[in-house]
Amino acid sequence: MFKRIGIIGDSIAHGFYDAEDLGWVARLGKMMLRAYSGRYVFNNMSQSGDNIADAYHRAVHEVGSRELDLIIVNVGINDLRRRKNSNLQLDFSEGARMMYWQKMLKFLQSTGTKIVVTDLLPVVETKYTEDASLIRYNSDVVRYNEIIKDICAEYKILFFARYDKWKVRDLESLYQDATHPNAEGHQLLAEEIFEFLQTNSLL
């Protein structure tokens, strides 16, 4: 009997800027089908531009209508947009983000599915051009990852931390722009998530 894996995320989980039009989710699916032929099906419910509030509402409608065995949540970078060179408050306050993460995890737990939450990857601040009106800062990413990690601990949900490993890599060669991995980056993401799932006996 096959198992169903669902993914809730934004453009990174949707697979933007993968030259092979796969993204890490489809690449993960190919790896799993090779290793466990016929045992898994995938439902990628990710949408470009989604923030944590969007992802929560999408999960209520889409996860709620499916019977999933595992769901991977990979969202949050769109919560961290600032005006370039500005110390103004983020458009999406920390309190609001925390509230939606709690709502998301509480809802997902109510479905009885196993859950994995990934952290946010570093951004390549040098890739933002002079014309960029919005920018994301790694200081915000680090802070947000700690918030998400703490909320996952509160709900006893697995948290997959990748930031420290990725920040020391040659991101110029792994990213298409400031936030989106290229084909090589998506492949590396798929390999890491596959290993994490295996290590934690989720496959």
C-alpha positions as CSV (number, residue, x, y, z in Angstrom):
1,M,0.0,0.0,0.0
2,F,1.4,3.4,-1.0
3,K,1.8,6.4,1.3
4,R,1.0,10.0,0.6
5,I,3.5,12.8,1.2
6,G,2.3,16.4,1.1
7,I,4.4,19.6,0.8
8,I,3.2,23.1,1.8
9,G,5.5,25.9,0.8
10,D,6.3,28.9,-1.4
11,S,8.2,29.3,-4.7
12,I,11.2,27.4,-3.5
13,A,9.1,24.3,-2.8
14,H,7.2,25.0,-6.0
15,G,10.5,24.6,-7.9
16,F,11.2,28.1,-9.3
17,Y,14.4,28.5,-11.3
18,D,15.2,24.8,-11.7
19,A,16.3,24.6,-15.3
20,E,14.9,21.1,-15.5
21,D,11.5,22.2,-14.2
22,L,11.6,19.8,-11.3
23,G,12.4,21.6,-8.1
24,W,13.5,19.8,-5.0
25,V,10.1,18.2,-4.4
26,A,10.0,16.4,-7.8
27,R,13.7,15.6,-7.4
28,L,12.9,14.1,-4.0
29,G,10.1,12.1,-5.5
30,K,12.3,10.6,-8.2
31,M,14.9,9.6,-5.6
32,M,12.2,8.0,-3.4
33,L,10.6,6.1,-6.3
34,R,14.0,4.7,-7.2
35,A,14.6,3.6,-3.6
36,Y,11.1,2.6,-2.8
37,S,9.3,1.8,-6.1
38,G,5.6,2.2,-6.0
39,R,5.4,3.0,-2.3
40,Y,4.8,6.8,-2.3
41,V,2.8,9.5,-4.1
42,F,3.3,13.2,-3.7
43,N,1.0,16.2,-3.4
44,N,2.8,19.4,-3.8
45,M,0.5,22.2,-2.5
46,S,3.1,24.9,-2.6
47,Q,2.4,28.3,-4.2
48,S,4.7,31.1,-5.2
49,G,4.5,34.2,-3.1
50,D,2.8,32.5,-0.1
51,N,3.7,33.6,3.4
52,I,2.9,31.7,6.6
53,A,-0.6,33.1,6.7
54,D,-1.3,32.0,3.1
55,A,0.2,28.6,3.8
56,Y,-2.0,28.1,6.8
57,H,-5.2,28.9,4.9
58,R,-4.0,26.7,2.0
59,A,-3.3,23.9,4.4
60,V,-6.7,24.1,6.0
61,H,-8.4,23.6,2.6
62,E,-5.9,21.3,0.8
63,V,-4.4,19.2,3.6
64,G,-7.8,19.0,5.3
65,S,-9.2,17.4,2.1
66,R,-6.5,14.7,1.8
67,E,-5.4,11.8,3.9
68,L,-1.6,12.3,4.2
69,D,1.0,10.1,6.0
70,L,3.6,12.8,6.0
71,I,3.7,16.6,5.4
72,I,6.7,18.7,4.9
73,V,6.4,22.5,5.6
74,N,8.9,24.7,3.8
75,V,7.7,28.3,4.0
76,G,8.6,31.6,5.5
77,I,11.0,33.6,3.3
78,N,8.2,35.8,2.0
79,D,7.5,36.9,5.6
80,L,10.8,38.7,5.8
81,R,10.7,41.5,3.1
82,R,12.0,44.9,4.1
83,R,12.5,48.1,2.2
84,K,16.2,48.2,1.0
85,N,18.6,49.7,3.5
86,S,15.8,50.3,6.0
87,N,15.4,49.5,9.6
88,L,11.6,49.8,9.4
89,Q,9.4,47.1,10.8
90,L,8.8,44.1,8.6
91,D,5.5,44.1,6.8
92,F,4.5,40.9,8.7
93,S,5.1,41.4,12.4
94,E,6.9,38.8,14.6
95,G,3.8,38.4,16.7
96,A,1.6,37.7,13.7
97,R,4.1,35.2,12.3
98,M,4.3,33.3,15.6
99,M,0.5,33.2,15.8
100,Y,0.2,31.7,12.3
101,W,2.9,29.1,12.9
102,Q,1.1,28.0,16.0
103,K,-2.2,27.8,14.1
104,M,-0.5,25.9,11.3
105,L,1.2,23.3,13.5
106,K,-1.9,22.8,15.7
107,F,-4.0,22.2,12.7
108,L,-1.6,19.8,11.1
109,Q,-1.3,17.8,14.3
110,S,-5.1,17.5,14.4
111,T,-5.0,15.6,11.1
112,G,-2.8,12.9,12.6
113,T,-0.1,13.1,10.0
114,K,3.6,13.1,10.7
115,I,5.1,16.5,10.2
116,V,8.5,17.9,9.3
117,V,9.3,21.6,9.2
118,T,12.3,22.9,7.4
119,D,14.2,26.1,8.3
120,L,14.8,28.9,5.9
121,L,17.9,29.0,3.8
122,P,20.4,31.9,3.7
123,V,19.8,34.7,1.2
124,V,22.5,36.1,-1.0
125,E,22.3,39.8,-0.1
126,T,24.9,40.7,-2.8
127,K,22.5,39.5,-5.5
128,Y,20.1,42.3,-4.8
129,T,20.6,45.0,-7.4
130,E,20.6,48.8,-6.8
131,D,17.1,48.9,-8.3
132,A,15.7,46.4,-5.8
133,S,12.9,47.9,-3.8
134,L,12.6,45.0,-1.4
135,I,15.3,43.0,0.2
136,R,15.7,40.2,2.8
137,Y,18.5,40.2,5.3
138,N,20.2,37.1,6.8
139,S,19.9,38.6,10.3
140,D,16.1,38.3,9.9
141,V,16.4,34.8,8.6
142,V,18.5,33.7,11.6
143,R,16.0,35.2,14.0
144,Y,13.0,33.7,12.3
145,N,14.6,30.2,12.2
146,E,15.0,30.4,16.0
147,I,11.4,31.3,16.3
148,I,10.2,28.5,14.1
149,K,12.5,26.0,15.9
150,D,11.1,27.0,19.3
151,I,7.5,26.7,18.1
152,C,8.3,23.3,16.7
153,A,9.8,22.2,20.0
154,E,6.7,23.4,21.8
155,Y,4.5,21.2,19.6
156,K,7.1,18.3,19.6
157,I,7.5,18.5,15.8
158,L,10.6,17.6,13.9
159,F,12.6,20.6,12.7
160,F,15.2,20.2,9.9
161,A,17.9,22.9,10.4
162,R,20.1,23.6,7.3
163,Y,21.0,27.2,7.6
164,D,24.5,26.8,9.2
165,K,25.5,24.2,6.6
166,W,24.3,26.3,3.7
167,K,25.7,29.6,4.8
168,V,29.3,28.4,4.3
169,R,28.6,27.0,0.8
170,D,29.3,28.8,-2.5
171,L,25.8,30.2,-2.8
172,E,26.6,32.1,-5.9
173,S,26.9,28.8,-7.7
174,L,23.8,27.3,-6.0
175,Y,21.3,30.2,-6.4
176,Q,19.6,31.7,-9.4
177,D,19.0,35.0,-7.6
178,A,19.1,36.2,-4.0
179,T,16.6,33.6,-2.6
180,H,15.9,30.8,-5.2
181,P,18.2,27.8,-5.7
182,N,19.1,26.8,-9.2
183,A,19.0,23.2,-10.5
184,E,22.1,22.3,-8.6
185,G,20.8,23.8,-5.5
186,H,17.4,22.1,-5.8
187,Q,19.2,18.7,-6.2
188,L,21.2,19.3,-3.1
189,L,18.1,20.2,-1.2
190,A,16.4,17.0,-2.3
191,E,19.3,14.9,-1.3
192,E,19.5,16.5,2.2
193,I,15.8,16.1,2.8
194,F,15.9,12.5,1.6
195,E,18.7,11.7,4.0
196,F,16.9,13.5,6.8
197,L,13.7,11.5,6.2
198,Q,15.6,8.2,6.2
199,T,17.7,9.1,9.3
200,N,14.5,9.8,11.2
201,S,12.7,6.6,10.0
202,L,10.0,8.6,8.2
203,L,10.2,6.5,5.0
